């Protein structure tokens, strides 16, 4: 991560920008892995009232900034689960997701969590495997009558 990158806790004043990051990540990086219908269904979640609100309010998250602009975010909810990890397309591959994962994993470990679990997309699956997460099983879910495959994964700290 370069000197202009830094992490800060996610705060309510960041929620609108984080929704934009969520939508941008799906729309800019999704075409490598997903159909147009899947991208449209998934990215629409960012704008639906109530869908992300509970996770934001009850979870604990961090944002990765570049020159004071939020480029990525990660959030645990509950504290033993990586609920969200998204990065703007223009910043993909620049270390934001890695820095966020390092921080989230260390935070969970320091708080005594035995493991973190997640439901990874095709986008995040390779990164998590590379970082020592274990594949548990795949499952199919639906957003707006559109099917998605995701990967249940876990990282153990003991």
Backbone as numpy.savetxt, mean C-alpha at the origin, in Angstrom:
# Nx Ny Nz CAx CAy CAz Cx Cy Cz
17.27 5.75 -0.79 16.42 6.93 -0.79 17.31 8.17 -0.79
17.04 9.10 -1.65 17.89 10.29 -1.72 17.54 11.29 -0.63
18.38 12.27 -0.47 18.25 13.23 0.64 16.94 14.00 0.61
16.34 14.18 -0.55 15.09 14.94 -0.61 13.88 14.10 -0.19
14.07 12.78 -0.03 12.98 11.90 0.43 12.97 11.87 1.94
11.77 11.86 2.51 11.64 11.68 3.95 10.28 11.08 4.25
10.18 10.42 5.41 8.93 9.84 5.87 8.36 10.70 6.98
7.03 10.73 7.03 6.34 11.39 8.14 5.05 10.63 8.40
4.55 10.71 9.63 3.30 10.02 9.94 2.14 10.55 9.09
1.27 9.65 8.69 0.06 10.03 7.97 -0.85 10.79 8.93
-1.36 11.93 8.49 -2.27 12.72 9.32 -3.55 12.99 8.54
-4.63 13.34 9.24 -5.89 13.63 8.55 -5.76 14.67 7.44
-4.85 15.61 7.59 -4.68 16.62 6.54 -4.08 16.03 5.26
-3.56 14.80 5.33 -2.98 14.13 4.16 -3.99 13.27 3.41
-5.16 13.02 3.97 -6.08 12.03 3.40 -6.46 12.30 1.95
-6.72 13.54 1.61 -7.12 13.86 0.24 -5.98 13.55 -0.73
-4.77 13.94 -0.39 -3.61 13.68 -1.25 -3.34 12.18 -1.34
-3.48 11.46 -0.24 -3.25 10.02 -0.23 -4.25 9.31 -1.14
-5.49 9.79 -1.17 -6.48 9.24 -2.12 -6.01 9.45 -3.57
-5.42 10.61 -3.84 -4.89 10.88 -5.18 -3.73 9.93 -5.50
-2.87 9.68 -4.52 -1.75 8.74 -4.71 -2.29 7.35 -5.00
-3.29 6.93 -4.25 -3.94 5.61 -4.43 -4.43 5.47 -5.87
-5.19 6.46 -6.31 -5.77 6.43 -7.66 -4.66 6.48 -8.73
-3.68 7.34 -8.56 -2.58 7.45 -9.51 -1.81 6.13 -9.62
-1.53 5.51 -8.48 -0.77 4.26 -8.47 -1.48 3.19 -9.30
-2.77 3.07 -9.12 -3.54 2.06 -9.84 -3.60 2.39 -11.33
-3.89 3.64 -11.65 -4.05 4.03 -13.05 -2.72 4.07 -13.81
-1.62 4.39 -13.14 -0.34 4.50 -13.84 0.42 3.17 -13.91
0.29 2.35 -12.88 1.04 1.09 -12.85 0.17 -0.13 -13.14
-1.12 0.00 -12.95 -2.04 -1.10 -13.16 -2.05 -1.69 -14.55
-1.91 -0.88 -15.61 -1.97 -1.45 -16.96 -0.93 -2.54 -17.25
0.12 -2.60 -16.45 1.10 -3.67 -16.62 0.55 -5.01 -16.17
-0.48 -4.99 -15.32 -0.97 -6.21 -14.69 -2.46 -6.46 -14.84
-3.24 -5.42 -15.10 -4.69 -5.51 -15.02 -5.38 -5.01 -16.28
-6.62 -5.46 -16.46 -7.44 -5.01 -17.59 -7.98 -3.61 -17.30
-8.49 -2.96 -18.34 -9.10 -1.63 -18.18 -10.26 -1.69 -17.18
-11.09 -2.72 -17.26 -12.23 -2.84 -16.34 -11.75 -3.00 -14.90
-10.69 -3.77 -14.68 -10.16 -3.94 -13.34 -9.61 -2.63 -12.79
-8.89 -1.90 -13.62 -8.32 -0.62 -13.19 -9.42 0.37 -12.83
-10.45 0.44 -13.67 -11.56 1.37 -13.41 -12.27 1.02 -12.11
-12.54 -0.26 -11.88 -13.24 -0.68 -10.66 -12.40 -0.41 -9.42
-11.12 -0.72 -9.50 -10.22 -0.58 -8.35 -9.97 0.89 -8.02
-9.66 1.69 -9.03 -9.34 3.10 -8.76 -10.55 3.88 -8.26
-11.76 3.44 -8.60 -12.97 4.13 -8.14 -13.12 4.08 -6.62
-12.50 3.09 -5.99 -12.60 2.95 -4.53 -12.07 4.20 -3.82
-11.07 4.84 -4.39 -10.48 6.03 -3.76 -11.50 7.14 -3.56
-12.50 7.20 -4.42 -13.47 8.29 -4.38 -14.77 7.93 -3.66
-14.99 6.65 -3.38 -16.23 6.25 -2.74 -16.21 6.63 -1.26
-17.27 7.29 -0.80 -17.31 7.69 0.61 -17.32 6.46 1.52
-16.53 6.54 2.58 -16.54 5.50 3.59 -15.63 4.31 3.35
-15.21 4.07 2.12 -14.43 2.86 1.82 -13.05 2.91 2.48
-12.33 3.98 2.32 -10.99 4.10 2.91 -10.99 4.84 4.25
-12.09 5.52 4.56 -12.15 6.37 5.75 -11.82 5.61 7.04
-12.39 4.44 7.21 -12.17 3.67 8.45 -10.70 3.26 8.57
-10.12 2.80 7.49 -8.72 2.38 7.50 -7.83 3.57 7.84
-8.10 4.72 7.23 -7.32 5.93 7.54 -7.47 6.31 9.02
-8.69 6.33 9.50 -8.97 6.79 10.87 -8.44 5.83 11.93
-8.57 4.53 11.69 -8.21 3.54 12.71 -6.80 2.97 12.54
-6.22 3.12 11.36 -4.92 2.55 11.11 -3.79 3.48 11.51
-2.58 2.99 11.31 -1.39 3.80 11.56 -0.58 3.80 10.28
-0.34 4.97 9.74 0.33 5.05 8.46 1.44 6.07 8.39
2.17 5.96 7.30 3.29 6.85 7.00 3.22 7.25 5.54
3.70 8.44 5.25 3.82 8.89 3.87 5.28 9.12 3.56
5.63 8.89 2.30 6.98 9.17 1.82 6.89 10.39 0.92
7.67 11.39 1.25 7.63 12.66 0.53 8.91 12.89 -0.25
8.78 13.59 -1.33 9.92 14.03 -2.14 9.75 15.54 -2.30
10.67 16.29 -1.72 10.57 17.75 -1.75 9.20 18.24 -1.28
8.74 17.69 -0.16 7.49 18.06 0.51 6.22 17.62 -0.22
6.34 16.81 -1.27 5.18 16.29 -1.99 5.02 14.81 -1.66
3.83 14.42 -1.24 3.58 13.01 -0.91 3.60 12.20 -2.20
4.49 11.21 -2.24 4.65 10.35 -3.41 4.19 8.93 -3.16
4.12 8.51 -1.89 3.74 7.14 -1.55 3.24 7.10 -0.11
2.52 6.03 0.21 2.07 5.85 1.59 1.90 4.37 1.89
1.96 4.06 3.17 1.71 2.71 3.67 0.95 2.84 4.98
0.11 1.85 5.25 -0.74 1.92 6.42 -0.99 0.53 6.98
-0.93 0.42 8.31 -1.27 -0.83 9.00 -2.66 -0.70 9.61
-3.49 -1.70 9.36 -4.82 -1.77 9.98 -5.36 -3.18 9.83
-5.60 -3.90 10.92 -5.11 -3.60 12.26 -3.57 -3.58 12.27
-3.01 -3.43 13.43 -1.57 -3.21 13.51 -0.73 -4.41 13.04
-1.33 -5.58 12.93 -0.61 -6.76 12.44 -0.81 -6.98 10.94
-1.35 -5.98 10.24 -1.67 -6.13 8.81 -1.22 -4.91 8.03
-0.47 -5.14 6.96 -0.17 -4.08 5.99 -1.41 -3.95 5.12
-2.18 -2.89 5.35 -3.46 -2.73 4.67 -3.32 -2.03 3.32
-2.42 -1.06 3.24 -2.27 -0.27 2.02 -0.80 0.07 1.80
-0.37 -0.01 0.54 0.97 0.41 0.13 0.85 0.86 -1.32
0.95 2.16 -1.55 0.76 2.72 -2.89 1.79 3.81 -3.16
2.23 3.88 -4.41 3.21 4.87 -4.83 2.79 5.45 -6.19
2.91 6.75 -6.34 2.61 7.38 -7.63 3.49 6.74 -8.71
2.96 6.65 -9.90 3.72 6.07 -11.01 5.02 6.79 -11.29
5.02 8.11 -11.20 6.23 8.88 -11.50 7.35 8.61 -10.50
7.01 8.05 -9.34 8.01 7.79 -8.31 8.28 6.31 -8.08
7.64 5.47 -8.87 7.86 4.02 -8.75 9.33 3.71 -9.03
9.90 2.85 -8.23 11.29 2.44 -8.41 12.31 3.40 -7.83
11.86 4.42 -7.12 12.78 5.40 -6.55 13.04 5.20 -5.05
12.53 4.12 -4.49 12.81 3.80 -3.10 11.73 4.15 -2.10
10.65 4.73 -2.54 9.59 5.12 -1.61 8.95 3.91 -0.94
8.54 2.92 -1.72 7.89 1.73 -1.15 8.85 0.98 -0.24
10.10 0.86 -0.64 11.10 0.17 0.18 11.28 0.88 1.51
11.39 2.19 1.50 11.55 2.96 2.74 10.32 2.80 3.64
9.15 2.84 3.04 7.93 2.67 3.82 7.85 1.27 4.42
8.17 0.25 3.64 8.15 -1.11 4.16 9.17 -1.28 5.28
10.37 -0.75 5.09 11.39 -0.82 6.15 10.83 -0.24 7.44
10.20 0.92 7.32 9.69 1.60 8.51 8.53 0.84 9.15
7.57 0.43 8.33 6.39 -0.30 8.83 6.81 -1.61 9.50
7.72 -2.34 8.85 8.18 -3.61 9.41 8.92 -3.40 10.73
9.81 -2.43 10.78 10.55 -2.16 12.00 9.62 -1.69 13.12
8.67 -0.86 12.78 7.70 -0.38 13.76 6.91 -1.55 14.34
6.42 -2.45 13.47 5.65 -3.61 13.94 6.52 -4.51 14.82
7.74 -4.75 14.39 8.67 -5.57 15.17 8.92 -4.95 16.54
9.21 -3.65 16.57 9.48 -2.95 17.83 8.28 -2.91 18.76
7.09 -3.00 18.20 5.86 -3.00 19.01 5.47 -4.42 19.45
6.29 -5.40 19.09 6.05 -6.76 19.55 5.17 -7.63 18.68
4.85 -7.15 17.48 4.05 -7.98 16.57 4.89 -9.19 16.16
4.30 -10.35 16.13 5.00 -11.57 15.72 5.14 -11.64 14.19
4.22 -10.98 13.50 4.21 -11.01 12.03 3.36 -9.87 11.50
3.50 -9.61 10.22 2.58 -8.75 9.47 1.95 -9.62 8.38
0.70 -9.40 8.09 0.03 -10.09 6.99 -0.46 -9.04 6.00
-0.76 -9.47 4.80 -1.33 -8.57 3.80 -2.01 -9.36 2.70
-2.77 -8.66 1.90 -3.36 -9.21 0.68 -2.73 -8.41 -0.46
-1.73 -8.98 -1.09 -0.96 -8.26 -2.10 -1.60 -8.32 -3.47
-1.47 -7.23 -4.18 -1.89 -7.18 -5.59 -0.78 -7.73 -6.46
-1.06 -7.87 -7.73 -0.01 -8.28 -8.67 1.12 -7.25 -8.71
0.80 -6.00 -8.41 1.81 -4.93 -8.42 2.79 -5.08 -7.26
2.29 -5.35 -6.07 3.16 -5.39 -4.89 3.71 -6.78 -4.59
3.14 -7.81 -5.14 3.57 -9.18 -4.87 5.07 -9.39 -5.08
5.64 -8.99 -6.23 7.08 -9.22 -6.42 7.96 -8.49 -5.40
7.59 -7.26 -5.06 8.35 -6.50 -4.08 8.33 -7.19 -2.71
7.16 -7.63 -2.30 7.06 -8.28 -1.00 7.83 -9.59 -0.96
7.77 -10.37 -2.03 8.56 -11.61 -2.09 10.05 -11.30 -1.95
10.49 -10.28 -2.68 11.90 -9.88 -2.65 12.33 -9.47 -1.24
11.40 -8.93 -0.48 11.72 -8.43 0.86 11.47 -9.46 1.95
11.29 -10.73 1.58 11.20 -11.79 2.57 9.81 -12.14 3.05
8.78 -11.62 2.40 7.43 -12.02 2.74 7.17 -13.41 2.16
6.32 -14.17 2.81 5.99 -15.53 2.40 4.60 -15.58 1.79
4.50 -16.25 0.65 3.21 -16.48 0.00 2.45 -17.53 0.81
1.19 -17.23 1.15 0.33 -18.18 1.88 -0.63 -18.86 0.90
-1.42 -18.06 0.19 -2.35 -18.60 -0.81 -2.91 -17.45 -1.64
-3.47 -17.79 -2.78 -4.13 -16.78 -3.60 -5.63 -16.88 -3.37
-6.32 -15.80 -3.68 -7.77 -15.78 -3.58 -8.32 -14.82 -4.62
-9.58 -15.02 -4.97 -10.25 -14.15 -5.92 -11.28 -13.32 -5.17
-11.27 -12.01 -5.43 -12.24 -11.10 -4.83 -12.91 -10.31 -5.95
-13.97 -9.60 -5.61 -14.68 -8.78 -6.59 -14.84 -7.35 -6.10
-14.57 -6.40 -6.99 -14.89 -4.99 -6.80 -15.82 -4.64 -7.94
-16.99 -4.14 -7.62 -17.95 -3.69 -8.64 -18.14 -4.75 -9.73
-18.34 -5.99 -9.31 -18.57 -7.12 -10.21 -17.40 -7.43 -11.14
-16.19 -7.01 -10.77 -14.99 -7.30 -11.53 -14.08 -8.15 -10.64
-13.61 -9.28 -11.16 -12.78 -10.20 -10.38 -11.31 -9.80 -10.39
-10.67 -10.02 -9.23 -9.24 -9.77 -9.05 -8.65 -10.96 -8.31
-7.43 -11.30 -8.66 -6.70 -12.27 -7.88 -5.73 -11.50 -7.00
-5.64 -11.91 -5.74 -4.68 -11.31 -4.84 -3.99 -12.42 -4.05
-2.93 -12.04 -3.36 -2.06 -13.02 -2.73 -1.94 -12.74 -1.24
-2.40 -13.70 -0.45 -2.26 -13.56 0.99 -0.80 -13.86 1.33
-0.19 -12.94 2.08 1.24 -13.04 2.38 1.47 -12.70 3.84
2.65 -13.08 4.32 2.98 -12.83 5.71 4.48 -12.65 5.86
4.87 -11.78 6.77 6.28 -11.63 7.14 6.39 -11.87 8.64
7.16 -12.88 9.00 7.34 -13.25 10.40 8.54 -12.53 10.98
8.43 -12.12 12.24 9.52 -11.45 12.94 10.15 -12.33 14.00
9.69 -13.57 14.13 10.24 -14.44 15.18 10.83 -15.69 14.58
